Amino acid sequence: MAGAVDLSVDGAPATPDDLTHVALINYGAYTSFRVEQGGVRGLDLHLARLEAEATELFGQPVGEERLRDLMRKAVAGRDACWLRVSLFSPDISPRTPDWQGTPKVMIAVSPPPPPFADAPRLQLQAYAREAAHLKHVATFGLIRARRAARAAGFDDALFIDDEGRVSEGSLWNVGFVSGDDVVWPQASMLAGVAQALVQRGLTHAGLTGRIEPVLAGDLTRFDAAFLCNSATPACAVAAIGGRTFATPSGLIDRLQGAWASNPIQPI
């Protein structure tokens, strides 16, 4: 996150004890998103993600109203910013893994980031995140994958599972396009909020969408590929391995329009 970052925990400034715990104990989950005009596209999806993460990892939800209250306090009248909302508990460690209860909520507020990528060239890597359905804080494998891709002359990594199915990228979802049809790969992965927002708006953009397995050997049947995450609603992929893509004119604008067709939801 570029620029100054304001950190709070349960609505108060983060303490050294809070920061020590999250620095040393890699157990928790989060979601992150852009605040614009004082609201968030897909806020309902981010809240649902946080509640599901809290219940699965800590045993109890935080509560939507409490999450909203903490977000409003963190935003503090800003019209535009970036929020990362994280869940953790100082009662959980490798020696004390059994605690159950409502997790603490850490919110990082920073300036909105630039788009994540611009026409990246992707290296296929055999890899699957642990508990891939969760947006958890264990990012070692993702950073290591990006480093390996760049060392090999690529920009980023696109993962395939042990059956050769495309899943997700390091910090984003991938979509494939054939004509006016968007295909999302079916495999073990994180269901991205940006992906869901693009899918929700496809009809608005004159496109259709579906989910099906995509094998690494299937890439030649697609006209284009794109990545999406909360910082980048849609970005053309230049190549995956040796397969290059000439993105049809106007396609990325249509996909970004699909994302933008979702209303900004007030916090």
N, C-alpha and C positions, 0 to 999 in steps of 0.2 A: 504494500500500500504506500503510494507516494504521498508526500506532504505530512503535515502534522496529524497526529492521531490522538483523539481523546478516548480514554478507557474508563468505563464504569462497571461496577459489579453490583447487581441488585439496586441500581439507582444511585449509588454513592461512588465517589472516586475510587478506583482500584487501589488496593493497599499493597505494600511489599509482600505480605503473606499470600495474597491472591496471586500475584505475579510469580512468586517463587513456586507455588503449586503448579500453575499451568505450564511453567517452564520445565519442571522436572517430571510431571506425571502426564503421560501422553494418552489420556482417556477422556473422551468427550466428543462432541459433535457441534455442528454450526450450520448456519445458512448465511448467505451474503447477497446484497442487492443494492440497487441504485434508488435513492429517494429523489424524486423530481416533482416539482410543484407541490411539495409537502406530502406526497403520497407515493405509492409503490404499485407498479404493475405486477399482478400475481401475488399480492400480499397474502391472499387466502391460502395459496399453495405453500408459501414460506412458513406461515403459521402452522399449517397442518404438518409440514416436515418437522418443525421444532417439537411439536407435541408428540409426534410418533417417536422421534429420537429420545426425548426425555423419558417416555414410558418404557421403551426397549432397553435403554442403557442405564437408567437410574431407578426405574420402578414406578415413578409417578409423573404425570404431566405438570407443566408449569401453570397452565391456564391461559387461554387466549387473551382475556382482559388484562392480566398482569403483564404479559408480553407486550401488548399494545401500550400499556401505561409506561413501561420501561423504555420502549422505543420512542415514544413521544418526548419523554424527558431527555433522552440522549440527543434527539434531533434538535431540541431547544429552539424552535423557530426557524431553523435553516430551511431554505427553499430547495436546495439541492446538496446532496452529500452521498457518501457510501457508508452503509452499515454492514458490519459483520456481527451477528448475534450468536454467541457461543454458549454452550452448556457444559458445566463442570461441577465437581463436588470435591471439597478439600478432605472429605471423609473417605475417599476412595484412593487406594494406592496398591502397589503390588502385594504389600503385606496385609492390607485391609480391603479386599475386593468385595465384601459382602453387603456393604451399606446400601440401603434403599430409602429413597425419599425424593423430595423435590430438589432438582439441581439449582445451583446458582446460575445467574444469567450475566454473562459479560458482553458488553456492547462496545465495539470499536467504531468510532466515527472518524471518517477521513474524507478528503476531497474525492469527487468522482474520478475513477481511473480512466485512462484512454482505452480504446478497443484492445482486446487481448492479443489479436493477431492480424496479419495482413497477407493473404494469399500464401499460407504456409505450405511447405513441403513436408510430408509426414512419413515417418518410418514405421512400418508394421513391427510390433513387438508382441511376443507371447507373454501375456501378463494379465492377472486379474486381481483387483483390489480385494483385501479382506473385507467381509461384510459389505459388499459392493453397493447394496441398496441404501446404505447410510452415508451421509456426508460427514464423515468422522474426521478427527484431527490427525490421523496417522498418514502423513504425507511423504514419508521417506521414499516409498516406492515410486511415487509420482515424480518427485524431483530427480531421483536417480534415473528414471526412464527418460525424462527430458534432457538430462545431461548426456546420456548415452546417445540419444538421437542427434544432438548437436555435435557431439564428437564425431559422429559418422557423416556429417555434412547435411543433416536435415534440420528442420526447425522445431519439430515436436514429435511426439510418439502417439500412434493409434494402436490400441490394444486388440489382440485376437485371443480367443480362449483355446483350450486344448483340443477343441473340435474344429478349429480354424474359422470360427465365427467372429466377425467384427463386433466389438462391444462399444467402447467409449474411448475418449482421448484422456490426456493427462489431467486436464481441468475443464473439460467441456464434453458435450455430446456431438455426435456426427450424424448428418443426414445425407441421403443420396437422392438424386433427382433424375428421373427419366421422363422426358416430355413435360407434362404438367403434374406429374405424380411424385410426391415425396415419400421416400422409403426410409423408415427409422429401423436400425438393426435390432434384432431380438436376441438378447444374450443377458448374462448377469451383469448389471451395471446400475449406476445411479440414475433415477428418473429426474432429469433436470427440469428446473422451473422454466428456463428460457425455452427449452424444447417443448414443454407443454403449452407455453404461450404462442409459439410459432404454430403448433398444431391447431390450437383453438382458432387461429386467425386465417388458416389456409383458404377456407371458402371465400373469405373477404378478398383474398389475393387471386382468386381464380385457380387455385391449386387443390389437389386432393392429397390425402396422406394415409399411410398404412404402416403397420409394423410387421416385419417378417425377418427370418434369418438371412443374413448377408455374409457369404463366405468370402475369404480373401480372393479367391479365384473368380468371384462374380463381378469384380469392379469394372470390367470392360463393358458391361451392359448398361452402365449409367452415363448420362451426359455430363453430370456435374456432382460435386460433393461440397458440403459446407459444414462449418462448425458453429456452435452457438453456446453461449453461457450468459450469465447475468450482465457481464460487462460488454458482451459482443452479441447482439441479437442474431446476426448472421454474417458470416465471412466466408468468401469463396476459398476452397482448398485448391492449391495449384497442382499438387501431385500427391499420390500415395504410393510409396515405393517407386517403381518404374512407370506407373500409370499416371499420365498427365491428363489434366482436365482443362478444356476450353469452355469456361463458364458462359452460357448463353447470355446475350445482352439483356439487361433488365432483371435477371433472375434474383440477384441479391436484393435489389430494391423491392421486389415483390415479397421476398421472405421477411425483410425488415418491416415492410408494410403490414404483413400478417402479425408480426409481434406487436407493432404499434397500434393495431386495431383493438387491443385489449385496453380497457379503461384503467386509468390511474385510480387506485383504491386508497381512500384516506386512512392514515394510521389511527 
